[in-house]
Amino acid sequence: MKTTDYFITSVMARRPYLKAEWIEHVLRNPIHIEKQANGRLRYWGVIPELGKYLRVVTEPDGETVHNAFLDRRFRPES
């Protein structure tokens, strides 16, 4: 999994509970994708063992992970 320096030094330092397999799962099986104004991509997916949604933000290449967090406000479209 490719990551930014920010992801390694800041995100993982604040969220050590995140698992690489969760991030890879969301990138392979997103339930929703949005493009940000800066070109980065937001992917959302369900983490079955938590029953929660994980948002993964990548660089515009769609592969390099920049951020990831459990998104309590996400509501899937009906």
C-alpha positions in Angstrom: 0.0 0.0 0.0 1.4 3.4 -1.0 1.1 6.2 1.5 2.0 9.8 1.9 4.5 10.9 4.6 1.6 12.7 6.3 -0.3 9.4 6.6 2.6 7.7 8.3 3.7 10.5 10.6 0.4 12.0 11.6 -2.6 9.8 10.8 -1.2 6.5 12.1 0.2 8.3 15.1 -3.3 9.5 16.0 -5.2 6.4 14.9 -3.0 3.3 15.6 -6.1 1.1 15.6 -6.4 1.4 11.8 -5.5 -1.7 10.0 -3.9 -1.8 6.5 -6.4 -4.6 5.5 -9.3 -2.3 6.3 -7.9 0.5 4.1 -7.2 -2.0 1.3 -10.7 -3.4 1.7 -12.3 0.0 1.3 -10.2 0.8 -1.8 -11.2 -2.5 -3.4 -14.8 -2.4 -2.4 -16.0 1.2 -2.0 -19.7 1.8 -1.5 -19.3 5.5 -2.4 -16.6 7.6 -4.0 -16.3 11.4 -4.3 -13.7 13.6 -5.9 -12.5 16.6 -3.8 -11.9 20.0 -5.3 -8.2 19.5 -4.9 -8.3 16.3 -6.9 -8.0 13.8 -4.0 -10.5 11.0 -3.9 -12.7 10.0 -1.0 -13.7 6.3 -0.6 -16.1 5.0 1.9 -16.6 1.3 2.9 -18.0 -0.8 5.7 -15.7 -2.5 8.1 -17.8 -5.6 9.0 -16.1 -6.4 12.3 -16.8 -2.9 13.5 -20.1 -2.3 11.8 -18.8 1.2 11.0 -17.9 3.2 7.9 -14.2 4.0 7.1 -13.3 6.9 4.9 -10.1 6.6 3.0 -8.7 9.7 1.2 -6.2 9.1 -1.6 -4.0 11.4 -3.7 -5.5 12.0 -7.3 -3.8 8.7 -8.4 -6.4 6.8 -6.5 -3.7 4.6 -4.9 -1.6 6.7 -2.5 -3.4 6.9 0.9 -3.3 10.3 2.5 -5.9 9.9 5.3 -8.2 7.4 6.8 -10.7 7.6 9.6 -14.0 6.1 10.9 -16.7 8.5 9.6 -19.6 8.7 12.0 -21.5 11.2 9.8 -21.5 9.1 6.6 -25.0 7.9 5.5 -25.2 5.6 2.5 -27.6 6.6 -0.2 -30.8 4.7 -0.1 
